Amino acid sequence: MPATILALGLTPGLLLGQGMNPLDHVVNHPFLWTESGWWIWSSQTGNLLITLIIMGFLFPRFAKRSSTGPETEGPERYLPGNRSTAMLEVVCLYLQEQVARPVLGDNTKKYMPFLWTVFFFILINNVLGMIPLLEISTLILAIIGWIVPGQNFAYTAVIEHRAFMGTTATGNIWITALLAMIAFVVFIGHGFKELGVRGFLEHSTGGAPIFLWPIIMPIELAGYFIIKPGALAIRLFANMTAGHTMVATMLMFVTMGFQAAGTITYVGSFAMQVLVTAVLIPIYFLELFVALLQAFIFMFLTTIFIGQLSHHHEAEGAHAQAA
């Protein structure tokens, strides 16, 4: 029985075995729901909770360790507490000084807490999607079902595709759309606060005559309300879904190798699994790079959208000199 539980929990492509569908490792899986069909808990809810724990408990500790110590420590008070804190501090400073400040200028410190939060929230969720939490969830349910008599949790997890954690939350269009709407509220709110209503309209029309506003404003409003949030949401969702589907497809071939062991020689099955694993390793590193890149792109585009609705003092100075 323990060997069966281990096989159920750790065999690559566990959920693919039922229908050989790579999307089973990407889509959200329900765990608890009401009689009317409303989901109370799902696999991606578990991932979001893990992200909350990481950001809510670990990041304040990192911030405390990276803060300047008392003067009695001398020059060492400026050094971070450990290597992980130093690495995190380097990343934060790069995002602030090299990415945000050239775009936001004096507004950089005002918006950096939000931009850091967006970056690390997306990055952590992207990386969590690469960890086999779905299989770990199934393994835990199988162990509980083995310990508790009459509870066939392994059957429930595998056949009904139920899991309390796993799959990539940023591969869910609803979550990425919510992130995009939050970013929309931030940069639109900044635009009205920075420019005022009239300044916002003049900025959106590029100084065109008022009689052209009925033509220009619908296009600009579509850009603010649809195109920009849509670009943020769809880009992140599509990249995470496509990347993890590709990884799941490679894992499906490993599963096929295990299944083929009964019909072909074990040498051929083993060779197939080794070949697929060798190809999967560089793909995993590529997917890790994509996870970092997509978090950076979302944060950078949000910064650009905020900066576009700011006063451009350099341009105003140049116009004044020309006059």
C-alpha positions in Angstrom: 0.0 0.0 0.0 2.7 2.6 0.8 4.3 1.9 -2.6 1.0 2.5 -4.3 0.6 5.8 -2.5 4.0 6.9 -3.5 3.4 6.0 -7.1 0.1 7.9 -7.1 1.7 11.0 -5.6 5.0 11.3 -7.4 4.6 9.7 -10.8 5.2 12.5 -13.4 2.1 13.5 -15.2 -0.2 12.0 -12.6 -3.4 13.8 -13.7 -2.4 13.3 -17.4 -2.7 9.6 -17.0 -6.5 9.7 -17.0 -7.0 11.5 -20.3 -3.4 12.3 -21.4 -4.4 16.0 -21.5 -1.6 18.4 -20.7 -4.1 21.1 -19.7 -4.9 19.1 -16.6 -1.6 20.4 -15.2 -2.5 24.0 -16.0 -6.2 24.6 -15.3 -7.6 25.3 -11.9 -8.8 22.3 -9.9 -11.7 22.5 -7.4 -11.3 21.1 -3.9 -14.4 22.3 -2.0 -17.6 23.7 -3.3 -21.2 24.4 -2.3 -24.2 22.4 -3.3 -25.1 25.2 -5.8 -21.7 24.7 -7.5 -19.8 27.8 -6.1 -16.1 27.0 -5.5 -15.0 27.5 -1.9 -11.4 26.3 -2.4 -9.4 25.4 -5.4 -5.8 24.4 -6.2 -4.9 28.0 -7.2 -6.4 29.2 -4.0 -3.8 27.2 -2.2 -1.0 28.7 -4.3 -2.3 32.2 -3.5 -2.3 31.4 0.2 1.3 30.2 -0.1 2.2 33.4 -1.9 0.5 35.4 0.9 2.5 33.5 3.5 5.8 34.1 1.7 5.2 37.8 1.1 3.4 38.5 4.5 5.9 36.7 6.8 9.3 36.4 4.9 9.4 39.8 3.2 9.1 41.9 6.4 12.0 39.8 7.8 14.1 40.6 4.7 13.2 44.3 5.1 14.2 44.3 8.7 17.5 42.7 7.9 18.3 45.1 5.1 17.6 48.2 7.2 20.5 50.2 8.5 21.6 49.1 12.0 22.5 51.2 15.0 25.6 53.5 14.9 27.4 51.2 17.4 27.9 48.6 14.7 30.0 51.0 12.7 30.3 50.5 8.9 28.9 47.0 9.2 25.4 48.5 10.0 25.0 49.2 6.3 25.6 45.5 5.3 22.5 43.2 4.8 22.0 40.4 7.2 22.8 37.5 4.8 23.3 36.7 1.2 19.6 36.1 0.4 18.8 39.6 1.9 21.6 41.1 -0.2 20.3 39.5 -3.3 16.8 40.7 -2.7 18.1 44.2 -1.9 20.0 44.3 -5.2 16.9 43.3 -7.1 14.8 45.9 -5.4 17.3 48.7 -6.0 17.7 47.7 -9.6 13.9 47.9 -10.2 13.8 51.2 -8.4 16.8 53.0 -9.8 17.3 51.5 -13.2 13.7 50.7 -14.2 11.2 53.0 -12.4 13.2 56.2 -11.7 14.0 57.1 -15.3 10.2 56.8 -16.0 8.6 58.1 -12.8 11.1 60.7 -11.6 10.0 62.3 -8.4 7.1 59.9 -8.1 9.4 56.8 -7.9 9.3 56.4 -4.1 5.5 56.9 -4.1 4.8 54.0 -6.4 7.7 51.6 -5.6 5.9 49.7 -2.8 3.1 48.9 -5.3 5.5 48.0 -8.2 7.6 45.8 -5.9 4.5 44.0 -4.7 3.2 43.4 -8.2 6.6 42.1 -9.4 7.2 39.7 -6.5 3.6 38.6 -6.4 3.7 37.6 -10.1 7.2 36.1 -9.8 6.4 33.9 -6.8 3.2 32.6 -8.4 5.0 31.9 -11.7 7.7 29.9 -9.8 5.2 28.1 -7.7 3.6 26.8 -10.9 6.9 25.0 -11.7 6.9 23.1 -8.4 4.9 19.8 -8.5 2.4 21.0 -5.9 -0.4 19.3 -7.7 1.3 15.9 -7.2 2.2 16.7 -3.6 -1.5 17.5 -3.0 -2.5 14.2 -4.5 0.2 12.4 -2.4 -1.1 14.0 0.8 -4.7 13.1 0.0 -3.6 9.5 -0.8 -1.8 9.2 2.5 -4.8 10.6 4.4 -7.0 8.1 2.6 -4.6 5.3 3.5 -4.6 6.3 7.2 -8.3 7.1 7.6 -10.5 4.0 6.9 -13.2 4.4 4.3 -11.8 7.6 2.9 -10.7 7.1 -0.7 -9.0 10.5 -1.2 -6.6 9.1 -3.8 -9.6 8.2 -6.1 -11.1 11.6 -5.5 -7.8 13.4 -6.3 -7.0 11.5 -9.4 -10.4 10.7 -11.0 -12.3 13.9 -10.0 -9.2 16.1 -10.4 -9.5 17.6 -7.0 -6.5 19.3 -5.3 -6.0 21.9 -2.6 -2.9 23.4 -4.1 -1.0 23.4 -7.4 -1.1 24.8 -11.0 -0.1 28.4 -11.8 -2.4 31.1 -10.4 -1.0 33.6 -13.0 -2.1 31.1 -15.7 -5.7 32.0 -14.8 -7.2 34.8 -16.9 -9.4 35.9 -14.0 -6.4 36.5 -11.7 -4.3 38.3 -14.4 -7.4 40.4 -15.3 -7.8 41.4 -11.7 -4.1 42.4 -11.5 -4.5 44.4 -14.7 -7.6 46.2 -13.3 -5.7 47.1 -10.1 -2.9 48.5 -12.3 -5.5 50.4 -14.3 -7.0 52.0 -11.2 -3.5 53.0 -10.1 -2.4 54.7 -13.4 -5.8 56.2 -14.2 -6.0 57.6 -10.6 -2.5 58.9 -10.9 -3.4 60.6 -14.2 -6.4 62.5 -12.8 -4.5 63.4 -9.6 -1.4 64.6 -11.5 -3.1 66.3 -14.4 -6.6 67.1 -13.3 -9.7 66.5 -15.5 -8.9 69.1 -18.1 -5.2 68.3 -18.1 -6.1 64.6 -18.5 -8.3 65.3 -21.5 -5.7 67.6 -23.1 -3.0 65.0 -22.5 -5.1 62.3 -24.0 -5.8 64.3 -27.1 -2.2 65.4 -27.6 -3.1 69.1 -27.8 -5.4 68.6 -30.8 -8.3 71.1 -31.4 -11.5 70.5 -29.5 -13.5 69.7 -32.6 -11.3 66.6 -33.1 -11.9 65.3 -29.6 -14.9 63.2 -30.6 -12.7 61.3 -32.9 -9.6 61.0 -30.7 -11.2 60.4 -27.3 -13.0 57.0 -28.1 -9.6 55.7 -29.3 -7.9 56.9 -26.2 -10.6 55.6 -23.9 -10.4 52.2 -25.5 -6.7 52.3 -24.9 -7.1 53.2 -21.2 -10.0 50.8 -20.4 -9.5 47.9 -22.8 -6.1 47.8 -24.7 -3.7 48.5 -21.8 -5.4 46.3 -19.2 -6.0 43.7 -21.8 -2.3 43.7 -22.8 -1.2 43.2 -19.2 -3.7 40.4 -18.5 -3.5 38.4 -21.7 0.3 38.6 -22.1 0.9 37.2 -18.6 -1.9 34.6 -18.9 -0.9 33.4 -22.3 2.8 33.0 -21.6 2.2 31.2 -18.3 -0.4 28.9 -19.8 1.7 28.1 -22.9 4.9 27.5 -21.0 3.4 25.2 -18.4 1.4 23.4 -21.1 4.7 22.7 -22.9 6.3 21.3 -19.7 3.2 19.2 -19.0 3.3 17.8 -22.5 6.9 16.7 -22.0 5.9 15.1 -18.7 3.1 13.3 -20.6 5.8 11.5 -22.7 7.4 10.4 -19.5 4.1 9.0 -18.4 3.7 7.3 -21.7 7.1 5.7 -21.1 5.9 4.2 -17.9 2.8 3.0 -19.5 4.7 1.5 -22.4 6.8 -0.6 -20.1 4.2 -3.3 -20.3 4.1 -3.5 -24.1 7.7 -2.7 -25.1 11.1 -3.6 -23.7 12.1 -1.9 -20.4 15.2 -0.8 -22.2 13.2 1.1 -24.8 10.9 2.6 -22.1 13.8 3.7 -20.0 15.6 5.2 -23.1 12.4 7.2 -23.9 12.2 8.5 -20.3 15.8 9.5 -20.2 15.6 11.3 -23.6 12.5 13.3 -22.6 14.0 14.2 -19.2 17.2 15.4 -20.9 15.1 17.7 -23.2 12.9 18.8 -20.3 15.7 20.1 -18.1 16.7 23.0 -20.4 13.0 23.7 -21.0 12.5 24.1 -17.3 15.4 26.6 -17.1 13.8 28.5 -20.0 10.5 28.4 -18.2 12.2 29.8 -15.1 13.6 32.7 -17.2 10.1 33.3 -18.7 8.6 33.4 -15.2 11.1 36.1 -14.2 10.7 38.0 -17.5 6.9 38.1 -17.4 6.9 39.5 -13.8 9.4 42.1 -15.0 7.3 43.0 -18.1 4.1 43.4 -16.1 5.8 45.7 -13.6 7.7 47.6 -16.3 4.5 48.2 -18.4 2.6 49.4 -15.4 5.5 51.8 -14.7 5.3 53.1 -18.2 1.5 53.6 -18.1 1.9 55.6 -14.8 4.7 57.6 -16.3 2.7 58.4 -19.4 0.1 60.2 -17.3 2.6 62.4 -15.4 3.7 65.9 -16.0 6.7 66.0 -18.3 8.7 68.9 -16.8 11.6 68.4 -19.3 9.2 68.9 -22.2 7.6 71.9 -20.6 11.0 73.5 -20.1 12.0 72.9 -23.7 8.8 74.5 -24.9 9.4 77.5 -22.6 12.9 77.9 -24.0 11.6 77.6 -27.6 9.0 80.3 -26.9 
